[in-house]
Amino acid sequence: MGFFDWLNEEENTQKEKRKEVRNVDRVADTEFASENAHMDLREEELDIDKYRVETGDVTLHKDIVEEEQTVNVPVAHDQVVVERKAVDREPTNEPITNEETVHIPVTAEQIDVDKHTVVTGEVSAHKRSVEETQQVRDVLHKEVADVETHGNADVINEDRK
């Protein structure tokens, strides 16, 4: 027997096996023995669960920065102006003494710098939930009915809901 004869014999054997699968013993198989047959069809559905995971965090804190500030403050001080003027030589009865003294106080404003703290703003933080859509892809399997007819079989397909 040659190689090609062996190949043809193998092919014929496979064809006979396929024919055997199609030949159904309609008397022994109860699904085909009755007038009404029933078959359940199944399909897969996706089960999607959601859960939270920590993806990061936010920390609020304060830093202290120094800023030099220059402020011009007007200050006042007294000046004593001595004015001399000539008079007409009028006679007087008062004797000349060195006991006459005039005291004039002189003042000046001094600057006293102090600091105090004031609230200038407020920072607050809160979380909010933002919803978005993500696409999930997977391959699902589904059973569908395949109706084969052999010979002269009259089949009417009706879909009921």
ROSE-4610 file (N, C-alpha, C; in Angstrom, 1 decimal, always signed):
// ROSE-4610
residu = [M/M/M/G/G/G/F/F/F/F/F/F/D/D/D/W/W/W/L/L/L/N/N/N/E/E/E/E/E/E/E/E/E/N/N/N/T/T/T/Q/Q/Q/K/K/K/E/E/E/K/K/K/R/R/R/K/K/K/E/E/E/V/V/V/R/R/R/N/N/N/V/V/V/D/D/D/R/R/R/V/V/V/A/A/A/D/D/D/T/T/T/E/E/E/F/F/F/A/A/A/S/S/S/E/E/E/N/N/N/A/A/A/H/H/H/M/M/M/D/D/D/L/L/L/R/R/R/E/E/E/E/E/E/E/E/E/L/L/L/D/D/D/I/I/I/D/D/D/K/K/K/Y/Y/Y/R/R/R/V/V/V/E/E/E/T/T/T/G/G/G/D/D/D/V/V/V/T/T/T/L/L/L/H/H/H/K/K/K/D/D/D/I/I/I/V/V/V/E/E/E/E/E/E/E/E/E/Q/Q/Q/T/T/T/V/V/V/N/N/N/V/V/V/P/P/P/V/V/V/A/A/A/H/H/H/D/D/D/Q/Q/Q/V/V/V/V/V/V/V/V/V/E/E/E/R/R/R/K/K/K/A/A/A/V/V/V/D/D/D/R/R/R/E/E/E/P/P/P/T/T/T/N/N/N/E/E/E/P/P/P/I/I/I/T/T/T/N/N/N/E/E/E/E/E/E/T/T/T/V/V/V/H/H/H/I/I/I/P/P/P/V/V/V/T/T/T/A/A/A/E/E/E/Q/Q/Q/I/I/I/D/D/D/V/V/V/D/D/D/K/K/K/H/H/H/T/T/T/V/V/V/V/V/V/T/T/T/G/G/G/E/E/E/V/V/V/S/S/S/A/A/A/H/H/H/K/K/K/R/R/R/S/S/S/V/V/V/E/E/E/E/E/E/T/T/T/Q/Q/Q/Q/Q/Q/V/V/V/R/R/R/D/D/D/V/V/V/L/L/L/H/H/H/K/K/K/E/E/E/V/V/V/A/A/A/D/D/D/V/V/V/E/E/E/T/T/T/H/H/H/G/G/G/N/N/N/A/A/A/D/D/D/V/V/V/I/I/I/N/N/N/E/E/E/D/D/D/R/R/R/K/K/K]
num = [1/1/1/2/2/2/3/3/3/4/4/4/5/5/5/6/6/6/7/7/7/8/8/8/9/9/9/10/10/10/11/11/11/12/12/12/13/13/13/14/14/14/15/15/15/16/16/16/17/17/17/18/18/18/19/19/19/20/20/20/21/21/21/22/22/22/23/23/23/24/24/24/25/25/25/26/26/26/27/27/27/28/28/28/29/29/29/30/30/30/31/31/31/32/32/32/33/33/33/34/34/34/35/35/35/36/36/36/37/37/37/38/38/38/39/39/39/40/40/40/41/41/41/42/42/42/43/43/43/44/44/44/45/45/45/46/46/46/47/47/47/48/48/48/49/49/49/50/50/50/51/51/51/52/52/52/53/53/53/54/54/54/55/55/55/56/56/56/57/57/57/58/58/58/59/59/59/60/60/60/61/61/61/62/62/62/63/63/63/64/64/64/65/65/65/66/66/66/67/67/67/68/68/68/69/69/69/70/70/70/71/71/71/72/72/72/73/73/73/74/74/74/75/75/75/76/76/76/77/77/77/78/78/78/79/79/79/80/80/80/81/81/81/82/82/82/83/83/83/84/84/84/85/85/85/86/86/86/87/87/87/88/88/88/89/89/89/90/90/90/91/91/91/92/92/92/93/93/93/94/94/94/95/95/95/96/96/96/97/97/97/98/98/98/99/99/99/100/100/100/101/101/101/102/102/102/103/103/103/104/104/104/105/105/105/106/106/106/107/107/107/108/108/108/109/109/109/110/110/110/111/111/111/112/112/112/113/113/113/114/114/114/115/115/115/116/116/116/117/117/117/118/118/118/119/119/119/120/120/120/121/121/121/122/122/122/123/123/123/124/124/124/125/125/125/126/126/126/127/127/127/128/128/128/129/129/129/130/130/130/131/131/131/132/132/132/133/133/133/134/134/134/135/135/135/136/136/136/137/137/137/138/138/138/139/139/139/140/140/140/141/141/141/142/142/142/143/143/143/144/144/144/145/145/145/146/146/146/147/147/147/148/148/148/149/149/149/150/150/150/151/151/151/152/152/152/153/153/153/154/154/154/155/155/155/156/156/156/157/157/157/158/158/158/159/159/159/160/160/160/161/161/161]
x = [+0.9/+0.0/+0.9/+0.6/+1.4/+1.0/+1.8/+1.5/+0.2/-0.1/-1.4/-2.6/-2.4/-3.5/-3.8/-2.7/-2.9/-3.6/-3.3/-3.9/-5.4/-5.7/-7.1/-7.9/-7.3/-8.0/-8.3/-7.3/-7.5/-8.6/-8.7/-9.7/-11.1/-11.2/-12.4/-12.9/-12.0/-12.3/-12.9/-12.3/-12.8/-14.2/-14.4/-15.8/-16.8/-16.5/-17.4/-17.7/-16.7/-16.9/-17.9/-17.7/-18.6/-20.0/-20.2/-21.5/-22.1/-21.3/-21.8/-22.3/-21.7/-22.1/-23.5/-23.7/-25.0/-26.1/-25.8/-26.9/-27.3/-28.4/-28.9/-29.9/-29.8/-30.8/-32.0/-33.0/-34.1/-35.1/-34.9/-35.7/-35.1/-33.8/-33.1/-33.0/-32.8/-32.6/-33.9/-34.2/-35.5/-35.8/-34.8/-35.1/-35.7/-35.3/-35.8/-37.0/-37.2/-38.3/-39.6/-39.7/-41.0/-41.3/-42.5/-42.9/-42.4/-42.3/-41.8/-40.4/-39.5/-38.1/-37.8/-36.9/-36.5/-35.0/-34.5/-33.0/-32.8/-32.1/-31.7/-30.5/-30.7/-29.5/-28.9/-27.7/-27.0/-26.0/-25.8/-24.8/-24.1/-22.9/-22.2/-22.5/-22.5/-22.7/-21.5/-21.2/-20.1/-20.6/-19.8/-20.0/-18.9/-19.3/-18.4/-18.5/-17.4/-17.4/-16.4/-16.8/-15.9/-15.4/-14.2/-13.6/-12.7/-12.4/-11.6/-10.2/-9.2/-7.8/-7.3/-6.3/-5.6/-4.7/-4.9/-4.0/-3.1/-3.1/-2.2/-2.8/-2.2/-2.8/-2.4/-3.0/-2.8/-2.5/-1.5/-1.1/-1.1/-1.8/-1.8/-0.9/+0.0/+0.9/+1.2/+1.8/+2.1/+3.6/+4.1/+5.5/+5.6/+6.7/+6.9/+8.0/+7.6/+8.6/+8.8/+10.0/+10.4/+10.3/+9.8/+9.7/+10.1/+11.1/+11.5/+10.6/+10.1/+9.2/+9.8/+9.7/+10.2/+9.0/+8.8/+7.7/+8.2/+7.7/+8.1/+7.1/+7.6/+6.8/+7.2/+6.2/+6.6/+6.7/+7.8/+8.0/+8.2/+7.9/+8.0/+8.9/+9.6/+10.4/+10.4/+10.7/+10.6/+12.0/+11.9/+13.1/+12.8/+13.9/+13.8/+14.4/+13.6/+14.0/+14.3/+15.5/+15.8/+15.8/+15.0/+14.9/+15.5/+16.2/+16.7/+16.2/+15.8/+15.4/+15.9/+16.2/+16.7/+15.5/+15.6/+14.5/+15.1/+14.2/+14.6/+15.1/+16.1/+16.7/+15.9/+15.0/+14.1/+14.7/+14.6/+15.1/+14.2/+14.9/+14.2/+14.7/+13.9/+14.2/+14.7/+14.8/+15.2/+16.7/+17.3/+18.7/+19.2/+20.4/+21.0/+21.4/+20.8/+21.1/+21.3/+21.9/+22.0/+21.1/+20.1/+19.1/+17.9/+17.8/+16.6/+17.0/+16.1/+16.3/+15.0/+15.0/+13.8/+14.0/+13.2/+13.3/+12.3/+12.7/+11.8/+12.0/+11.0/+11.2/+11.1/+12.0/+12.0/+11.6/+10.7/+10.2/+10.5/+10.5/+10.6/+9.8/+9.2/+8.5/+9.5/+9.4/+10.2/+9.3/+9.9/+9.2/+9.4/+8.3/+8.3/+7.7/+8.4/+7.9/+7.6/+6.4/+6.0/+5.3/+5.0/+4.4/+3.2/+2.2/+1.0/+0.6/-0.1/-0.6/-2.0/-2.3/-3.7/-4.0/-5.2/-5.6/-5.9/-5.2/-5.4/-6.1/-6.3/-7.0/-7.2/-7.8/-8.2/-8.0/-7.5/-7.4/-8.2/-9.0/-9.8/-9.7/-9.9/-9.8/-10.9/-11.5/-12.5/-12.4/-12.9/-12.9/-14.3/-14.3/-15.6/-15.4/-16.5/-16.4/-16.8/-15.9/-16.1/-16.4/-17.4/-17.8/-17.3/-16.7/-16.3/-16.6/-16.5/-16.8/-15.6/-15.4/-14.3/-14.9/-14.2/-14.7/-14.1/-14.9/-14.5/-14.8/-13.8/-13.9/-13.5/-14.4/-14.1/-14.8/-14.4/-15.1/-16.1/-17.3/-18.4/-18.8/-19.2/-19.6/-21.2/-21.8/-23.2/-23.6/-24.6/-25.2/-26.3/-26.3/-27.3/-27.8/-29.1/-29.6/-29.3/-28.8/-28.5/-29.4/-30.3/-31.3/-30.8/-30.5/-30.1/-31.2/-31.4/-32.5/-31.8/-32.4/-31.9/-33.1/-32.9/-34.0/-35.0/-36.2/-37.3/-38.0/-37.4/-38.0/-38.5/-39.8/-40.4/-40.3/-39.5/-39.2/-39.7/-40.5/-41.0/-40.3/-39.6/-38.9/-39.8/-40.1/-40.9/-40.1/-40.1/-39.4/-40.5/-40.4/-41.4/-40.6/-41.3/-40.7/-41.4]
y = [-1.2/+0.0/+1.2/+2.2/+3.4/+4.5/+5.5/+6.6/+7.3/+7.5/+8.2/+7.3/+5.9/+5.0/+5.1/+5.2/+5.3/+6.6/+7.7/+9.0/+8.9/+8.3/+8.2/+7.3/+6.3/+5.4/+6.1/+6.9/+7.7/+8.7/+9.4/+10.4/+9.7/+8.5/+7.8/+7.4/+7.0/+6.6/+7.8/+9.0/+10.2/+10.5/+10.4/+10.7/+9.7/+8.5/+7.5/+7.8/+8.3/+8.7/+9.9/+10.8/+12.0/+11.6/+10.6/+10.1/+9.4/+8.7/+8.0/+9.0/+10.1/+11.1/+11.6/+11.8/+12.3/+11.3/+10.0/+9.0/+8.9/+9.3/+9.2/+8.1/+7.4/+6.3/+7.0/+7.3/+8.0/+7.2/+5.9/+5.1/+5.1/+5.0/+4.8/+6.2/+7.3/+8.6/+9.2/+9.4/+9.9/+11.3/+12.1/+13.5/+13.5/+12.5/+12.5/+11.5/+10.7/+9.7/+10.4/+11.4/+12.1/+13.1/+13.6/+14.6/+16.0/+16.2/+17.5/+17.3/+18.2/+18.1/+19.4/+19.3/+20.5/+20.6/+21.8/+22.0/+23.3/+23.3/+24.6/+25.2/+26.5/+27.3/+28.1/+28.2/+28.9/+29.9/+31.0/+32.0/+32.6/+33.1/+33.7/+35.2/+35.7/+37.1/+37.6/+38.8/+39.4/+39.7/+39.3/+39.7/+40.7/+41.9/+43.0/+43.5/+43.5/+44.0/+45.2/+46.1/+47.3/+47.3/+47.8/+48.0/+49.2/+49.7/+50.9/+50.5/+51.2/+51.0/+52.4/+52.5/+53.8/+54.1/+55.3/+55.6/+56.8/+57.3/+58.4/+59.1/+60.2/+61.0/+62.5/+63.3/+64.8/+65.2/+65.9/+66.4/+68.0/+68.6/+70.0/+70.4/+71.3/+71.8/+73.3/+73.9/+75.3/+75.5/+76.4/+76.8/+78.2/+78.5/+79.9/+80.5/+81.7/+82.4/+83.8/+84.2/+85.6/+86.6/+87.7/+88.8/+90.1/+90.8/+92.0/+93.1/+94.0/+95.0/+96.4/+97.3/+98.7/+99.6/+100.3/+101.2/+102.6/+103.6/+105.0/+105.5/+105.9/+106.4/+107.8/+108.8/+110.2/+110.4/+111.0/+111.3/+112.8/+113.3/+114.8/+115.0/+116.1/+116.5/+118.0/+118.5/+120.0/+120.6/+121.8/+122.6/+123.9/+124.4/+125.7/+126.7/+127.7/+128.8/+130.0/+130.4/+131.6/+132.8/+133.7/+134.9/+136.1/+136.9/+138.1/+139.3/+140.3/+141.5/+142.7/+143.7/+144.9/+145.8/+146.4/+147.2/+148.7/+149.6/+151.0/+151.0/+151.4/+151.4/+152.1/+151.4/+152.0/+151.8/+152.8/+152.6/+151.6/+150.9/+150.0/+150.1/+149.7/+149.7/+148.4/+147.4/+146.1/+146.0/+145.4/+145.3/+144.1/+144.1/+143.0/+141.9/+140.7/+139.5/+138.3/+137.3/+136.1/+135.0/+135.4/+134.4/+134.2/+134.9/+134.7/+133.5/+132.5/+131.3/+131.0/+130.7/+130.2/+128.7/+127.9/+126.5/+126.1/+125.6/+125.2/+123.6/+122.9/+121.4/+121.1/+120.2/+119.8/+118.3/+118.0/+116.6/+116.1/+114.8/+114.2/+112.8/+112.5/+111.2/+110.1/+109.0/+107.8/+106.7/+105.8/+104.7/+103.4/+102.8/+101.5/+100.5/+99.5/+98.5/+97.2/+96.7/+95.5/+94.7/+93.4/+92.6/+91.9/+91.7/+90.9/+90.0/+89.0/+88.0/+88.2/+88.2/+88.3/+87.1/+86.7/+85.7/+86.4/+85.9/+86.5/+85.6/+84.4/+83.5/+82.1/+81.3/+80.0/+79.0/+77.8/+76.7/+75.6/+75.0/+73.9/+72.8/+71.6/+70.5/+69.5/+69.0/+67.9/+67.0/+65.8/+64.9/+64.9/+64.6/+64.4/+63.2/+62.5/+61.4/+61.8/+61.4/+61.8/+60.5/+60.4/+59.2/+59.3/+58.2/+58.2/+56.8/+56.6/+55.3/+54.6/+53.4/+52.6/+51.5/+51.1/+50.1/+48.7/+47.7/+46.4/+45.5/+44.7/+43.8/+42.4/+41.5/+40.1/+39.2/+38.0/+37.1/+36.3/+36.3/+35.5/+34.4/+33.3/+32.2/+32.0/+31.6/+31.5/+30.3/+29.6/+28.4/+28.9/+28.5/+28.9/+27.5/+27.5/+26.3/+26.3/+25.2/+25.0/+23.9/+24.2/+23.3/+22.8/+21.5/+20.9/+20.0/+20.1/+19.3/+18.3/+17.1/+16.0/+15.5/+15.3/+14.9/+16.0/+15.6/+16.5/+16.8/+17.6/+17.9/+19.3/+19.5/+20.9/+21.5/+22.5/+23.1/+24.6/+24.9/+26.3/+26.9/+27.9/+28.5/+29.6/+29.5/+30.5/+31.0/+32.3/+32.8/+33.3/+32.7/+33.1/+33.8/+34.8/+35.5/+35.3]
z = [+0.0/+0.0/+0.0/-0.9/-1.0/+0.0/+0.0/+0.9/+0.6/-0.7/-1.1/-0.8/-0.9/-0.6/+0.9/+1.7/+3.1/+3.5/+2.8/+3.1/+2.7/+1.6/+1.1/+2.1/+2.6/+3.5/+4.8/+5.3/+6.5/+6.3/+5.2/+4.9/+4.9/+4.3/+4.2/+5.6/+6.5/+7.8/+8.6/+8.4/+9.1/+8.6/+7.3/+6.8/+7.4/+7.5/+8.1/+9.6/+10.3/+11.7/+11.8/+10.9/+10.9/+10.6/+9.7/+9.4/+10.6/+11.3/+12.5/+13.5/+13.7/+14.6/+14.2/+12.9/+12.5/+12.6/+12.5/+12.6/+14.1/+14.4/+15.8/+15.9/+17.0/+17.2/+17.8/+17.0/+17.4/+18.3/+18.4/+19.3/+20.7/+20.8/+22.1/+22.8/+22.1/+22.7/+23.0/+24.3/+24.7/+24.2/+24.0/+23.6/+22.2/+21.3/+20.0/+19.8/+20.9/+20.8/+21.0/+21.8/+22.0/+21.0/+20.9/+20.0/+20.4/+21.7/+22.2/+22.7/+22.3/+22.8/+23.5/+24.5/+25.3/+25.4/+25.3/+25.4/+26.1/+27.2/+27.9/+27.2/+27.0/+26.4/+27.5/+27.6/+28.6/+28.0/+28.7/+28.3/+29.5/+29.3/+30.4/+30.5/+31.7/+32.0/+32.8/+32.8/+33.5/+35.0/+35.9/+37.3/+37.6/+37.9/+38.1/+39.5/+40.2/+41.6/+41.6/+42.5/+42.6/+44.1/+44.2/+45.6/+45.6/+46.7/+46.9/+47.2/+46.6/+46.9/+47.2/+48.0/+48.3/+47.2/+46.5/+45.4/+45.7/+46.9/+47.3/+48.5/+48.8/+49.9/+49.8/+50.5/+50.5/+51.9/+52.1/+53.5/+53.4/+54.4/+54.5/+55.6/+55.4/+56.5/+56.2/+57.3/+57.1/+57.1/+56.3/+56.4/+56.8/+57.5/+57.9/+57.0/+56.4/+55.6/+56.2/+56.0/+56.5/+55.4/+55.7/+54.8/+55.5/+54.9/+55.5/+55.0/+55.9/+55.5/+56.0/+55.2/+55.5/+55.5/+56.6/+56.8/+57.1/+56.4/+56.7/+57.8/+58.9/+60.0/+60.2/+60.1/+60.4/+61.9/+62.3/+63.8/+63.9/+65.0/+65.2/+66.5/+66.4/+67.6/+67.6/+68.8/+69.0/+68.7/+68.1/+67.9/+68.7/+69.3/+70.0/+69.0/+68.8/+67.9/+68.8/+68.8/+69.6/+68.6/+68.9/+68.1/+68.9/+68.3/+69.0/+68.2/+68.9/+68.2/+69.0/+68.3/+69.0/+69.4/+70.6/+71.1/+71.3/+71.5/+71.7/+73.2/+73.4/+74.7/+75.8/+76.3/+77.3/+78.7/+79.5/+80.9/+81.7/+82.7/+83.6/+85.0/+85.9/+87.3/+87.9/+87.1/+87.5/+87.4/+88.5/+88.4/+87.6/+87.2/+86.4/+87.4/+87.1/+88.0/+87.1/+87.6/+86.9/+87.4/+88.1/+88.7/+87.8/+86.7/+85.8/+84.9/+84.9/+84.0/+83.4/+82.2/+81.5/+81.1/+81.5/+81.1/+80.1/+78.9/+77.8/+77.6/+77.9/+77.7/+76.2/+75.7/+74.3/+74.2/+73.3/+73.2/+71.8/+71.7/+70.4/+70.5/+69.4/+69.3/+69.1/+69.8/+69.7/+69.0/+68.4/+67.7/+68.6/+68.9/+69.6/+68.7/+68.3/+67.3/+68.1/+67.9/+68.5/+67.4/+67.6/+66.6/+67.2/+66.4/+66.8/+65.6/+65.9/+64.9/+64.6/+63.3/+62.8/+61.8/+61.7/+60.8/+59.4/+58.4/+57.1/+56.1/+56.4/+55.4/+56.1/+55.3/+55.8/+54.6/+54.9/+54.0/+54.5/+53.6/+54.0/+52.9/+53.2/+52.2/+52.5/+51.5/+51.6/+50.4/+50.6/+49.5/+48.8/+47.6/+46.9/+45.9/+45.7/+44.8/+43.4/+42.5/+41.1/+40.4/+39.6/+38.9/+37.4/+37.0/+35.6/+35.1/+33.8/+33.2/+32.7/+33.0/+32.4/+31.6/+30.6/+29.7/+30.1/+30.2/+30.6/+29.4/+29.0/+27.9/+28.3/+27.9/+28.1/+27.1/+26.9/+25.9/+26.7/+26.3/+27.0/+26.0/+26.6/+25.9/+26.0/+25.0/+25.0/+24.1/+24.6/+23.9/+23.0/+21.7/+20.8/+20.2/+19.9/+19.3/+17.8/+17.3/+15.9/+15.4/+14.5/+14.0/+12.7/+12.6/+11.3/+10.8/+9.5/+8.9/+8.0/+8.0/+7.1/+6.3/+5.1/+4.3/+4.1/+4.0/+3.7/+5.0/+5.9/+7.2/+7.1/+7.5/+7.5/+8.8/+9.0/+10.3/+10.3/+11.3/+11.5/+12.8/+12.7/+13.8/+14.4/+15.7/+16.3/+17.6/+17.7/+18.9/+19.9/+21.1/+22.2/+23.3/+23.9/+24.9/+26.2]
